[in-house]
């Protein structure tokens, strides 16, 4: 039973990110995010409105791609990349989302600039199997 709920939560969060960040379909995205959404990110203003305004203000080239999704109870952890932000490097992010009553209720994140091959002391890419171009 828990495995089914966790799988549903993973798909919900992935669909929500695709809808907001890649499709920029704000009307549909409202159905994914709680009206009482709690935002813990230092980069985003409070609530669902703060998140939506951030995306609206981002360049049209903004793109999210997911590498890994893990669920534990009501929490979903995403390891992903945000590119096209108009910054010197894409962001590699771990997003932690709490799901409640079938919507995204709360969010935390850890953000790093993606390292190039020359910057990587480990010699390994931070995201996927290759370094950014």
TIMI-2910 file (N, C-alpha, C, CB; in pm, 1 decimal, decimal comma, always signed):
<rs>
+----------+----------+----------+----------+----------+----------+----------+----------+----------+----------+----------+----------+------+
!      n_x !      n_y !      n_z !     ca_x !     ca_y !     ca_z !      c_x !      c_y !      c_z !     cb_x !     cb_y !     cb_z ! resn !
+----------+----------+----------+----------+----------+----------+----------+----------+----------+----------+----------+----------+------+
!    +82,3 !   -119,9 !     +0,0 !     +0,0 !     +0,0 !     +0,0 !    +86,7 !   +126,4 !     +0,0 !    -93,7 !     -0,2 !   +121,2 !  Unk !
!   +189,8 !   +127,4 !    +86,2 !   +279,3 !   +242,9 !    +91,7 !   +352,8 !   +261,7 !    -40,3 !   +379,8 !   +227,1 !   +205,9 !  Unk !
!   +393,5 !   +149,6 !   -103,2 !   +464,4 !   +158,3 !   -230,8 !   +377,9 !   +225,0 !   -337,4 !   +507,3 !    +18,8 !   -277,6 !  Unk !
!   +248,3 !   +193,6 !   -337,7 !   +157,3 !   +253,3 !   -436,0 !   +142,3 !   +403,0 !   -410,8 !    +19,2 !   +184,4 !   -431,3 !  Unk !
!   +126,3 !   +442,2 !   -284,0 !   +113,1 !   +584,1 !   -250,1 !   +241,1 !   +660,0 !   -286,5 !    +81,4 !   +601,3 !    -99,5 !  Unk !
!   +355,8 !   +600,4 !   -256,9 !   +483,0 !   +665,8 !   -289,2 !   +500,5 !   +679,5 !   -439,8 !   +600,5 !   +587,1 !   -229,6 !  Unk !
!   +462,2 !   +578,7 !   -515,1 !   +469,8 !   +586,9 !   -661,5 !   +376,7 !   +696,2 !   -714,1 !   +433,8 !   +450,8 !   -725,5 !  Unk !
!   +258,1 !   +706,2 !   -657,2 !   +163,8 !   +812,1 !   -697,2 !   +220,3 !   +949,5 !   -662,6 !    +26,2 !   +792,1 !   -628,3 !  Unk !
!   +280,5 !   +963,2 !   -544,8 !   +339,1 !  +1091,6 !   -505,2 !   +454,6 !  +1130,5 !   -597,0 !   +387,7 !  +1085,4 !   -359,9 !  Unk !
!   +537,9 !  +1032,9 !   -634,1 !   +648,2 !  +1061,4 !   -726,0 !   +594,7 !  +1113,5 !   -859,4 !   +734,0 !   +935,0 !   -748,4 !  Unk !
!   +495,1 !  +1046,4 !   -913,6 !   +439,6 !  +1088,6 !  -1042,6 !   +372,7 !  +1224,8 !  -1031,4 !   +339,1 !   +985,1 !  -1094,3 !  Unk !
!   +304,2 !  +1249,6 !   -921,4 !   +239,8 !  +1379,1 !   -897,7 !   +342,0 !  +1492,3 !   -901,6 !   +166,5 !  +1378,8 !   -762,5 !  Unk !
!   +451,7 !  +1474,7 !   -829,3 !   +553,6 !  +1580,1 !   -823,0 !   +621,9 !  +1598,5 !   -958,0 !   +658,2 !  +1547,3 !   -715,4 !  Unk !
!   +652,7 !  +1489,7 !  -1026,7 !   +712,6 !  +1501,9 !  -1160,3 !   +617,7 !  +1572,4 !  -1257,5 !   +749,9 !  +1362,9 !  -1215,0 !  Unk !
!   +490,6 !  +1537,2 !  -1252,7 !   +391,5 !  +1603,9 !  -1338,6 !   +379,9 !  +1751,8 !  -1304,1 !   +254,0 !  +1536,0 !  -1325,3 !  Unk !
!   +383,7 !  +1783,6 !  -1175,6 !   +375,3 !  +1923,5 !  -1132,3 !   +494,0 !  +2003,9 !  -1184,9 !   +369,5 !  +1932,0 !   -978,4 !  Unk !
!   +614,1 !  +1949,4 !  -1172,6 !   +733,0 !  +2020,5 !  -1220,3 !   +728,5 !  +2038,1 !  -1371,7 !   +860,8 !  +1945,2 !  -1179,7 !  Unk !
!   +687,9 !  +1935,0 !  -1442,9 !   +677,3 !  +1944,0 !  -1589,1 !   +576,5 !  +2053,0 !  -1628,0 !   +634,8 !  +1806,6 !  -1649,6 !  Unk !
!   +464,8 !  +2055,2 !  -1561,1 !   +357,9 !  +2151,1 !  -1592,1 !   +401,2 !  +2294,4 !  -1565,9 !   +233,2 !  +2119,7 !  -1510,4 !  Unk !
!   +464,4 !  +2317,9 !  -1452,0 !   +502,3 !  +2455,2 !  -1416,6 !   +629,0 !  +2500,7 !  -1488,0 !   +521,9 !  +2466,7 !  -1266,7 !  Unk !
!   +736,4 !  +2425,5 !  -1475,5 !   +865,8 !  +2473,7 !  -1523,9 !   +884,9 !  +2458,3 !  -1674,5 !   +975,5 !  +2401,2 !  -1453,0 !  Unk !
!   +835,3 !  +2350,8 !  -1733,2 !   +858,7 !  +2327,4 !  -1875,7 !   +743,0 !  +2372,8 !  -1963,3 !   +885,0 !  +2181,5 !  -1899,8 !  Unk !
!   +620,9 !  +2348,8 !  -1919,4 !   +505,5 !  +2389,8 !  -1999,8 !   +457,2 !  +2530,0 !  -1964,9 !   +392,1 !  +2291,3 !  -1981,7 !  Unk !
!   +489,5 !  +2575,5 !  -1844,6 !   +444,7 !  +2706,3 !  -1794,8 !   +292,9 !  +2721,2 !  -1806,5 !   +514,6 !  +2819,7 !  -1871,9 !  Unk !
!   +225,7 !  +2616,8 !  -1769,8 !    +79,4 !  +2613,3 !  -1769,7 !    +33,7 !  +2642,5 !  -1626,6 !    +24,0 !  +2473,5 !  -1821,2 !  Unk !
!    +17,9 !  +2770,1 !  -1596,3 !     -9,3 !  +2814,2 !  -1459,3 !   -147,9 !  +2771,3 !  -1411,3 !     +3,5 !  +2965,6 !  -1449,9 !  Unk !
!   -245,8 !  +2770,1 !  -1498,4 !   -380,6 !  +2729,4 !  -1458,4 !   -381,1 !  +2583,3 !  -1414,8 !   -480,5 !  +2751,1 !  -1574,0 !  Unk !
!   -316,3 !  +2497,9 !  -1491,2 !   -309,0 !  +2357,1 !  -1453,2 !   -219,3 !  +2339,2 !  -1331,3 !   -257,2 !  +2272,1 !  -1570,4 !  Unk !
!   -111,2 !  +2415,2 !  -1323,4 !    -18,6 !  +2404,6 !  -1209,8 !    -87,3 !  +2437,0 !  -1077,2 !   +100,7 !  +2498,1 !  -1230,2 !  Unk !
!   -185,1 !  +2525,0 !  -1079,6 !   -257,7 !  +2557,7 !   -956,0 !   -322,3 !  +2434,0 !   -895,4 !   -364,7 !  +2664,0 !   -983,2 !  Unk !
!   -357,1 !  +2337,7 !   -977,0 !   -418,8 !  +2214,7 !   -926,1 !   -317,1 !  +2124,8 !   -856,9 !   -486,0 !  +2138,3 !  -1039,9 !  Unk !
!   -188,6 !  +2142,3 !   -887,2 !    -84,1 !  +2060,9 !   -826,4 !    -33,6 !  +2118,3 !   -693,4 !    +31,3 !  +2046,7 !   -922,5 !  Unk !
!    -33,9 !  +2250,9 !   -679,8 !    +21,0 !  +2316,2 !   -561,4 !    -91,4 !  +2361,8 !   -469,7 !   +109,5 !  +2435,6 !   -601,1 !  Unk !
!    -78,6 !  +2331,7 !   -341,7 !   -176,7 !  +2373,3 !   -241,9 !   -185,2 !  +2525,5 !   -235,5 !   -140,9 !  +2316,0 !   -103,7 !  Unk !
!   -304,5 !  +2577,3 !   -211,8 !   -319,2 !  +2722,2 !   -192,6 !   -251,7 !  +2765,8 !    -62,0 !   -469,5 !  +2762,1 !   -191,5 !  Unk !
!   -224,0 !  +2669,6 !    +28,1 !   -154,9 !  +2698,2 !   +154,6 !     -9,2 !  +2649,4 !   +149,4 !   -229,6 !  +2631,2 !   +273,2 !  Unk !
!    +45,5 !  +2638,1 !    +29,6 !   +181,9 !  +2588,9 !     +5,1 !   +284,0 !  +2664,7 !    +88,7 !   +217,4 !  +2601,0 !   -143,5 !  Unk !
!   +372,9 !  +2590,6 !   +153,8 !   +477,7 !  +2649,3 !   +237,3 !   +610,8 !  +2635,7 !   +164,8 !   +483,5 !  +2580,9 !   +377,7 !  Unk !
!   +678,8 !  +2747,7 !   +146,1 !   +803,9 !  +2754,2 !    +71,2 !   +919,5 !  +2780,2 !   +168,1 !   +797,5 !  +2864,9 !    -38,5 !  Unk !
!  +1017,3 !  +2689,5 !   +172,7 !  +1133,6 !  +2706,0 !   +259,6 !  +1257,5 !  +2752,4 !   +182,7 !  +1163,6 !  +2575,5 !   +331,0 !  Unk !
!  +1250,4 !  +2765,1 !    +51,8 !  +1365,5 !  +2802,9 !    -29,1 !  +1405,1 !  +2948,1 !     -4,1 !  +1335,5 !  +2781,5 !   -177,2 !  Unk !
!  +1533,7 !  +2971,8 !     +6,7 !  +1585,1 !  +3108,5 !    +22,8 !  +1577,3 !  +3187,9 !   -107,3 !  +1729,5 !  +3104,9 !    +72,4 !  Unk !
!  +1549,1 !  +3120,8 !   -219,0 !  +1546,5 !  +3185,4 !   -350,5 !  +1406,5 !  +3220,3 !   -398,8 !  +1612,1 !  +3096,6 !   -451,3 !  Unk !
!  +1304,5 !  +3183,1 !   -322,0 !  +1167,1 !  +3195,0 !   -369,6 !  +1081,4 !  +3263,2 !   -264,3 !  +1109,2 !  +3056,9 !   -405,0 !  Unk !
!  +1002,3 !  +3359,7 !   -306,6 !   +909,7 !  +3428,0 !   -215,7 !   +805,9 !  +3328,5 !   -163,6 !   +839,7 !  +3547,6 !   -287,3 !  Unk !
!   +739,3 !  +3362,7 !    -53,9 !   +645,7 !  +3269,0 !     +9,9 !   +529,9 !  +3224,5 !    -79,4 !   +589,9 !  +3331,6 !   +133,3 !  Unk !
!   +484,8 !  +3103,3 !    -49,8 !   +362,4 !  +3051,1 !   -107,5 !   +371,0 !  +3011,9 !   -253,5 !   +257,1 !  +3149,5 !    -91,8 !  Unk !
!   +259,9 !  +2958,7 !   -299,0 !   +246,1 !  +2918,3 !   -439,5 !   +265,7 !  +3038,6 !   -530,7 !   +107,8 !  +2853,6 !   -465,0 !  Unk !
!   +215,6 !  +3154,4 !   -488,3 !   +227,2 !  +3276,0 !   -569,7 !   +372,8 !  +3315,5 !   -589,1 !   +150,0 !  +3391,5 !   -504,9 !  Unk !
!   +452,8 !  +3301,8 !   -484,1 !   +595,1 !  +3333,8 !   -495,2 !   +665,0 !  +3245,6 !   -596,1 !   +662,6 !  +3320,5 !   -360,8 !  Unk !
!   +632,9 !  +3117,1 !   -594,5 !   +690,8 !  +3023,6 !   -689,9 !   +647,7 !  +3055,9 !   -831,9 !   +651,7 !  +2881,1 !   -654,7 !  Unk !
!   +519,6 !  +3078,4 !   -851,3 !   +468,7 !  +3106,4 !   -985,7 !   +527,9 !  +3237,0 !  -1039,8 !   +314,5 !  +3114,1 !   -984,4 !  Unk !
!   +540,9 !  +3337,1 !   -955,7 !   +599,8 !  +3464,6 !   -999,4 !   +746,6 !  +3447,3 !  -1037,4 !   +586,5 !  +3570,7 !   -888,8 !  Unk !
!   +819,0 !  +3362,7 !   -964,7 !   +958,3 !  +3334,1 !   -999,6 !   +967,2 !  +3274,3 !  -1139,1 !  +1021,5 !  +3238,8 !   -896,9 !  Unk !
!   +880,2 !  +3178,6 !  -1168,5 !   +882,2 !  +3113,7 !  -1299,1 !   +839,4 !  +3212,0 !  -1408,5 !   +790,2 !  +2989,8 !  -1299,1 !  Unk !
!   +738,9 !  +3293,2 !  -1381,1 !   +694,5 !  +3392,0 !  -1479,9 !   +805,2 !  +3491,0 !  -1514,2 !   +572,2 !  +3467,2 !  -1428,2 !  Unk !
!   +889,8 !  +3523,4 !  -1415,5 !   +998,0 !  +3620,3 !  -1436,5 !  +1122,9 !  +3556,5 !  -1498,9 !  +1035,0 !  +3685,7 !  -1303,9 !  Unk !
!  +1129,6 !  +3424,4 !  -1501,7 !  +1246,3 !  +3354,3 !  -1556,6 !  +1245,0 !  +3362,1 !  -1709,3 !  +1248,5 !  +3205,9 !  -1510,0 !  Unk !
!  +1363,0 !  +3349,0 !  -1770,8 !  +1368,6 !  +3348,2 !  -1917,0 !  +1283,2 !  +3235,4 !  -1975,5 !  +1513,8 !  +3334,0 !  -1964,4 !  Unk !
!  +1236,1 !  +3254,2 !  -2096,0 !  +1153,1 !  +3153,2 !  -2162,3 !  +1230,9 !  +3024,1 !  -2189,2 !  +1098,0 !  +3208,6 !  -2293,7 !  Unk !
!  +1362,2 !  +3030,2 !  -2177,2 !  +1447,8 !  +2913,3 !  -2199,0 !  +1458,3 !  +2823,6 !  -2075,9 !  +1585,9 !  +2958,1 !  -2240,3 !  Unk !
!  +1397,3 !  +2862,8 !  -1964,8 !  +1401,0 !  +2781,7 !  -1843,2 !  +1355,4 !  +2639,3 !  -1874,2 !  +1312,1 !  +2844,2 !  -1732,7 !  Unk !
!  +1431,6 !  +2541,1 !  -1824,4 !  +1395,8 !  +2400,7 !  -1847,1 !  +1436,3 !  +2318,7 !  -1725,0 !  +1464,1 !  +2345,3 !  -1976,2 !  Unk !
!  +1347,4 !  +2227,6 !  -1685,3 !  +1377,0 !  +2134,8 !  -1576,2 !  +1390,5 !  +1994,1 !  -1632,7 !  +1266,5 !  +2139,8 !  -1466,6 !  Unk !
!  +1493,6 !  +1922,6 !  -1588,8 !  +1505,4 !  +1781,7 !  -1622,4 !  +1539,5 !  +1704,9 !  -1495,8 !  +1612,6 !  +1758,5 !  -1732,6 !  Unk !
!  +1476,5 !  +1591,2 !  -1480,8 !  +1490,8 !  +1510,2 !  -1360,8 !  +1587,8 !  +1395,8 !  -1385,4 !  +1354,9 !  +1456,2 !  -1315,4 !  Unk !
!  +1669,7 !  +1368,0 !  -1284,9 !  +1764,9 !  +1256,6 !  -1291,1 !  +1722,1 !  +1142,1 !  -1199,6 !  +1905,5 !  +1304,5 !  -1252,7 !  Unk !
!  +1670,0 !  +1176,2 !  -1082,3 !  +1637,9 !  +1074,8 !   -982,8 !  +1519,7 !  +1121,3 !   -900,0 !  +1759,4 !  +1045,0 !   -892,5 !  Unk !
!  +1428,7 !  +1029,8 !   -869,0 !  +1313,0 !  +1059,4 !   -785,5 !  +1302,0 !   +950,5 !   -680,4 !  +1182,2 !  +1069,7 !   -870,3 !  Unk !
!  +1294,6 !   +991,0 !   -554,2 !  +1283,6 !   +897,6 !   -442,6 !  +1168,6 !   +944,1 !   -354,7 !  +1417,5 !   +888,6 !   -361,2 !  Unk !
!  +1087,1 !   +849,6 !   -308,0 !   +976,6 !   +883,5 !   -218,7 !   +988,3 !   +805,1 !    -89,0 !   +841,1 !   +855,5 !   -286,4 !  Unk !
!   +952,5 !   +871,9 !    +18,5 !   +947,2 !   +812,2 !   +151,9 !   +824,8 !   +870,2 !   +220,0 !  +1079,0 !   +839,9 !   +235,2 !  Unk !
!   +720,8 !   +790,4 !   +231,4 !   +597,0 !   +839,6 !   +290,6 !   +541,2 !   +954,1 !   +207,7 !   +620,0 !   +884,7 !   +435,7 !  Unk !
!   +518,1 !  +1067,6 !   +273,4 !   +462,1 !  +1186,1 !   +206,7 !   +568,9 !  +1275,7 !   +143,5 !   +381,4 !  +1267,1 !   +306,1 !  Unk !
!   +694,9 !  +1235,9 !   +149,0 !   +804,3 !  +1318,0 !    +97,2 !   +857,4 !  +1261,2 !    -33,7 !   +917,6 !  +1327,9 !   +200,2 !  Unk !
!   +883,0 !  +1352,8 !   -128,3 !   +942,3 !  +1316,0 !   -256,5 !  +1069,0 !  +1398,6 !   -273,2 !   +842,1 !  +1339,4 !   -376,1 !  Unk !
!  +1178,0 !  +1330,0 !   -306,9 !  +1307,3 !  +1394,3 !   -328,3 !  +1339,5 !  +1386,0 !   -477,2 !  +1420,2 !  +1327,3 !   -241,6 !  Unk !
!  +1369,8 !  +1499,6 !   -537,0 !  +1407,3 !  +1504,8 !   -677,7 !  +1551,8 !  +1551,1 !   -689,6 !  +1312,9 !  +1598,7 !   -757,0 !  Unk !
!  +1628,8 !  +1485,5 !   -774,4 !  +1761,1 !  +1534,8 !   -812,6 !  +1745,9 !  +1578,4 !   -957,5 !  +1876,4 !  +1424,3 !   -794,0 !  Unk !
!  +1758,9 !  +1707,6 !   -981,2 !  +1734,1 !  +1758,2 !  -1114,9 !  +1824,0 !  +1873,4 !  -1153,2 !  +1592,9 !  +1800,1 !  -1127,0 !  Unk !
!  +1804,6 !  +1917,4 !  -1275,9 !  +1882,0 !  +2029,5 !  -1329,7 !  +1786,2 !  +2134,2 !  -1385,0 !  +1981,0 !  +1981,6 !  -1440,3 !  Unk !
!  +1811,5 !  +2259,3 !  -1346,4 !  +1741,8 !  +2373,9 !  -1403,9 !  +1840,8 !  +2445,6 !  -1494,2 !  +1684,9 !  +2470,2 !  -1292,4 !  Unk !
!  +1810,2 !  +2450,9 !  -1622,7 !  +1896,8 !  +2519,0 !  -1719,3 !  +1817,4 !  +2631,1 !  -1785,6 !  +1952,0 !  +2419,0 !  -1826,3 !  Unk !
!  +1887,8 !  +2711,8 !  -1864,1 !  +1823,0 !  +2821,4 !  -1934,8 !  +1779,7 !  +2934,3 !  -1843,7 !  +1704,8 !  +2770,3 !  -2009,4 !  Unk !
!  +1847,4 !  +2947,8 !  -1731,1 !  +1811,5 !  +3050,5 !  -1632,8 !  +1874,3 !  +3186,9 !  -1662,8 !  +1853,3 !  +3005,4 !  -1494,5 !  Unk !
!  +1964,6 !  +3189,7 !  -1760,7 !  +2034,8 !  +3314,4 !  -1787,5 !  +2149,7 !  +3336,9 !  -1690,6 !  +1938,7 !  +3430,7 !  -1781,0 !  Unk !
!  +2191,1 !  +3232,0 !  -1621,2 !  +2302,1 !  +3238,4 !  -1525,8 !  +2426,2 !  +3175,9 !  -1589,7 !  +2265,8 !  +3165,5 !  -1392,1 !  Unk !
!  +2544,1 !  +3198,7 !  -1531,5 !  +2665,1 !  +3140,0 !  -1588,7 !  +2663,4 !  +2987,2 !  -1595,0 !  +2783,5 !  +3184,2 !  -1509,7 !  Unk !
!  +2590,3 !  +2921,8 !  -1504,3 !  +2586,4 !  +2775,5 !  -1503,0 !  +2445,4 !  +2728,5 !  -1468,3 !  +2689,7 !  +2718,1 !  -1402,0 !  Unk !
!  +2404,8 !  +2612,8 !  -1520,2 !  +2277,8 !  +2554,0 !  -1476,1 !  +2284,5 !  +2522,8 !  -1326,5 !  +2245,3 !  +2424,9 !  -1557,3 !  Unk !
!  +2169,5 !  +2509,7 !  -1266,1 !  +2162,0 !  +2467,9 !  -1125,7 !  +2133,4 !  +2319,6 !  -1118,8 !  +2053,5 !  +2547,5 !  -1049,3 !  Unk !
!  +2207,9 !  +2249,8 !  -1035,3 !  +2175,6 !  +2112,7 !   -999,5 !  +2111,9 !  +2122,5 !   -861,0 !  +2304,5 !  +2016,8 !  -1001,3 !  Unk !
!  +1992,1 !  +2065,6 !   -849,5 !  +1909,8 !  +2090,2 !   -731,3 !  +1855,7 !  +1959,6 !   -675,5 !  +1794,5 !  +2185,3 !   -764,6 !  Unk !
!  +1853,2 !  +1951,4 !   -544,9 !  +1774,0 !  +1850,2 !   -476,4 !  +1653,3 !  +1924,0 !   -419,9 !  +1857,0 !  +1774,9 !   -362,7 !  Unk !
!  +1536,5 !  +1888,9 !   -471,1 !  +1410,5 !  +1944,0 !   -422,4 !  +1345,6 !  +1840,2 !   -332,4 !  +1315,6 !  +1983,8 !   -540,3 !  Unk !
!  +1298,1 !  +1885,0 !   -218,7 !  +1226,2 !  +1798,4 !   -125,4 !  +1085,9 !  +1854,4 !   -114,9 !  +1296,8 !  +1790,8 !    +16,2 !  Unk !
!   +988,5 !  +1772,2 !   -147,3 !   +849,4 !  +1816,4 !   -150,9 !   +767,2 !  +1726,9 !    -58,6 !   +793,1 !  +1813,4 !   -296,6 !  Unk !
!   +683,8 !  +1790,2 !    +23,4 !   +588,9 !  +1713,8 !   +104,2 !   +452,7 !  +1720,4 !    +37,0 !   +581,9 !  +1768,1 !   +250,6 !  Unk !
!   +394,4 !  +1603,5 !    +17,2 !   +262,6 !  +1592,5 !    -46,3 !   +158,1 !  +1571,9 !    +63,1 !   +258,9 !  +1474,8 !   -150,7 !  Unk !
!    +48,0 !  +1645,2 !    +50,7 !    -62,8 !  +1631,5 !   +145,1 !   -193,9 !  +1639,6 !    +68,5 !    -56,6 !  +1740,9 !   +255,8 !  Unk !
!   -279,3 !  +1542,6 !    +87,4 !   -411,3 !  +1540,3 !    +21,9 !   -401,4 !  +1555,4 !   -129,8 !   -499,3 !  +1651,2 !    +78,1 !  Unk !
!   -299,3 !  +1494,7 !   -189,8 !   -287,6 !  +1492,0 !   -334,6 !   -233,4 !  +1618,2 !   -399,6 !   -417,7 !  +1463,6 !   -391,2 !  Unk !
!   -174,5 !  +1709,0 !   -319,6 !   -113,4 !  +1830,8 !   -375,3 !    +20,6 !  +1856,9 !   -306,5 !   -208,3 !  +1953,8 !   -358,2 !  Unk !
!   +104,0 !  +1936,5 !   -372,1 !   +232,5 !  +1974,4 !   -315,0 !   +206,9 !  +2076,6 !   -204,6 !   +329,0 !  +2031,9 !   -424,3 !  Unk !
!   +246,3 !  +2042,1 !    -81,5 !   +212,4 !  +2123,9 !    +34,5 !   +330,1 !  +2202,5 !    +91,0 !   +155,7 !  +2037,2 !   +141,5 !  Unk !
!   +451,9 !  +2150,4 !    +71,0 !   +568,5 !  +2212,8 !   +133,3 !   +692,7 !  +2178,7 !    +52,2 !   +584,7 !  +2166,6 !   +280,9 !  Unk !
!   +793,4 !  +2268,3 !    +55,1 !   +911,7 !  +2250,6 !    -30,3 !  +1038,2 !  +2304,9 !    +35,7 !   +890,4 !  +2319,6 !   -165,1 !  Unk !
!  +1146,7 !  +2228,5 !    +19,5 !  +1281,5 !  +2269,3 !    +57,8 !  +1371,6 !  +2240,7 !    -61,6 !  +1331,3 !  +2194,2 !   +188,0 !  Unk !
!  +1487,8 !  +2307,3 !    -70,1 !  +1581,5 !  +2274,0 !   -176,9 !  +1725,3 !  +2296,8 !   -136,1 !  +1550,7 !  +2354,8 !   -300,0 !  Unk !
!  +1813,2 !  +2231,0 !   -208,6 !  +1957,4 !  +2250,3 !   -198,0 !  +2004,4 !  +2273,3 !   -340,4 !  +2031,3 !  +2126,3 !   -128,9 !  Unk !
!  +2071,8 !  +2386,3 !   -363,8 !  +2105,5 !  +2429,3 !   -499,7 !  +2256,9 !  +2448,4 !   -513,2 !  +2031,2 !  +2560,6 !   -535,4 !  Unk !
!  +2311,9 !  +2399,5 !   -624,6 !  +2452,5 !  +2421,0 !   -659,1 !  +2463,9 !  +2456,7 !   -805,7 !  +2537,5 !  +2295,9 !   -627,2 !  Unk !
!  +2558,7 !  +2543,4 !   -838,5 !  +2592,7 !  +2564,1 !   -978,6 !  +2655,1 !  +2435,2 !  -1031,5 !  +2689,9 !  +2686,1 !   -996,6 !  Unk !
!  +2618,0 !  +2398,6 !  -1153,3 !  +2674,0 !  +2277,8 !  -1212,3 !  +2819,1 !  +2301,7 !  -1251,7 !  +2591,4 !  +2233,3 !  -1334,4 !  Unk !
!  +2906,0 !  +2211,5 !  -1208,5 !  +3049,1 !  +2223,7 !  -1237,3 !  +3081,3 !  +2172,5 !  -1377,0 !  +3131,6 !  +2147,2 !  -1133,1 !  Unk !
!  +3175,3 !  +2237,9 !  -1440,5 !  +3228,9 !  +2190,2 !  -1568,4 !  +3333,2 !  +2082,1 !  -1540,7 !  +3291,4 !  +2307,9 !  -1651,3 !  Unk !
!  +3381,1 !  +2018,1 !  -1645,0 !  +3486,7 !  +1916,5 !  -1629,7 !  +3608,8 !  +1978,7 !  -1560,2 !  +3527,3 !  +1857,1 !  -1769,1 !  Unk !
!  +3648,4 !  +2099,5 !  -1600,2 !  +3765,7 !  +2164,3 !  -1540,9 !  +3744,9 !  +2198,5 !  -1394,1 !  +3799,9 !  +2290,3 !  -1617,9 !  Unk !
!  +3621,6 !  +2224,2 !  -1354,6 !  +3592,6 !  +2262,2 !  -1216,0 !  +3574,8 !  +2141,2 !  -1123,6 !  +3467,7 !  +2347,9 !  -1211,7 !  Unk !
!  +3551,6 !  +2025,9 !  -1179,1 !  +3518,7 !  +1907,6 !  -1099,2 !  +3644,3 !  +1838,8 !  -1047,4 !  +3435,7 !  +1809,2 !  -1181,7 !  Unk !
!  +3668,0 !  +1847,6 !   -918,8 !  +3783,7 !  +1780,1 !   -859,5 !  +3768,6 !  +1629,2 !   -862,9 !  +3804,1 !  +1826,2 !   -716,3 !  Unk !
!  +3645,3 !  +1579,9 !   -861,9 !  +3622,7 !  +1435,4 !   -866,6 !  +3639,0 !  +1379,8 !  -1007,6 !  +3483,9 !  +1402,5 !   -814,1 !  Unk !
!  +3628,7 !  +1468,6 !  -1107,2 !  +3632,7 !  +1424,1 !  -1245,2 !  +3501,4 !  +1362,9 !  -1291,9 !  +3743,1 !  +1325,2 !  -1262,8 !  Unk !
!  +3398,8 !  +1371,8 !  -1209,0 !  +3267,5 !  +1315,1 !  -1240,7 !  +3166,1 !  +1427,7 !  -1256,3 !  +3221,8 !  +1215,1 !  -1130,7 !  Unk !
!  +3071,4 !  +1411,3 !  -1347,7 !  +2966,6 !  +1512,4 !  -1363,1 !  +2870,5 !  +1510,1 !  -1244,0 !  +2889,0 !  +1489,5 !  -1494,2 !  Unk !
!  +2810,5 !  +1624,7 !  -1214,9 !  +2714,6 !  +1637,2 !  -1106,2 !  +2577,1 !  +1586,7 !  -1145,4 !  +2705,3 !  +1780,6 !  -1061,5 !  Unk !
!  +2551,6 !  +1580,2 !  -1275,2 !  +2419,1 !  +1545,4 !  -1324,7 !  +2434,5 !  +1460,3 !  -1449,5 !  +2334,7 !  +1672,4 !  -1354,2 !  Unk !
!  +2371,2 !  +1346,4 !  -1452,0 !  +2378,8 !  +1260,9 !  -1570,1 !  +2516,3 !  +1198,8 !  -1585,8 !  +2343,8 !  +1339,9 !  -1694,3 !  Unk !
!  +2545,6 !  +1160,2 !  -1709,7 !  +2669,7 !  +1088,9 !  -1739,2 !  +2773,9 !  +1171,5 !  -1811,3 !  +2639,8 !   +969,5 !  -1819,9 !  Unk !
!  +2743,0 !  +1299,2 !  -1836,0 !  +2839,5 !  +1383,5 !  -1906,7 !  +2836,0 !  +1525,8 !  -1851,9 !  +2810,8 !  +1383,8 !  -2058,2 !  Unk !
!  +2940,7 !  +1596,3 !  -1875,5 !  +2950,6 !  +1734,8 !  -1831,9 !  +2871,7 !  +1825,7 !  -1926,2 !  +3098,0 !  +1778,9 !  -1825,0 !  Unk !
!  +2827,1 !  +1942,5 !  -1876,7 !  +2756,0 !  +2035,9 !  -1964,6 !  +2849,0 !  +2086,1 !  -2075,4 !  +2700,1 !  +2155,4 !  -1883,2 !  Unk !
!  +2788,4 !  +2119,4 !  -2186,1 !  +2866,8 !  +2169,0 !  -2300,7 !  +2920,6 !  +2307,7 !  -2275,2 !  +2782,3 !  +2169,7 !  -2427,3 !  Unk !
+----------+----------+----------+----------+----------+----------+----------+----------+----------+----------+----------+----------+------+
</rs>
